Structures are given as C-alpha cells and as structure tokens.
Amino acid sequence: MAAVADSDEPLTMTKIAKDRGVTKGAVARQLKPLFDCGYLKHMPDEKDHRRVLLVLTSEGKAVEKQMTMKVQQRFHKWLDIFGVEEGKSFLKTLKRFQNLIVQPELNKKIEPNQDL
C-alpha cells in the first residue's frame, strides 16, 4: 500500500514486478488481500487503455496513513530509548544491509539465466 501511496507515477502490477524482480503472479498474490479488504482497486489508464492502474481506495488511504503513523511512532519511541546517534547508526546498518545483501540478490534475479 505504501508503494502505491508514495509513487509519483501511476503503478501497474507489471511495474511493481519489474522493480522488485519478481513475477506478476507473485505481485498479484501479495496484493490480493488488499483487494479483498477493499484497500486497493483497479482503474483504467485514460492515456493508455491497455494499462490497468493500481489505486488506493479512501479506506486504503486511511489505513496506509494509520500504518505510517504507527511506524513513525515506533521509530520515535525507539529513538527516545536508544538515542539519535544510535538511530543514525541503525539507519546506516540498514543501508549497508541493502547495498551488500538485498541489492545483489535482486540483481541476480533480474539477470537473464545463463547456462553453466
């Protein structure tokens, strides 16, 4: 939901799948509960009628905002306990984790299969 809410451009399942290096089926399985709860809906693209855009419903926007606020509150509570310097260190660790582990794994999935 955050990906749809924070996106500067309209999102499609194809775009999400491409950005995350997964199949459209995997994206559909992850999004199905959001459609079932009424948080997400399809909307035709007025510029390109072949595309179907993902849009948050008003209920979805409210839930996403609530979830974002909870995450922010937990992070601020964490900062109050451990301090700002520890918070900066934590964010640096997360960035290193992304650069060293997550991004290389995603790059492996995106590269075409090679015969060994």
ABEGO torsion letter per residue (X at the ends): XAAAAABABBBBAAAAAAAAGBBAAAAAAAAAAAAAAGABBBBBBAABAABBBBBBBAAAAAAAAAAAAAAAAAAAAAAAAAEAAAAAAAAAAAAAAAAAAAAAAAAAAABBBBBX
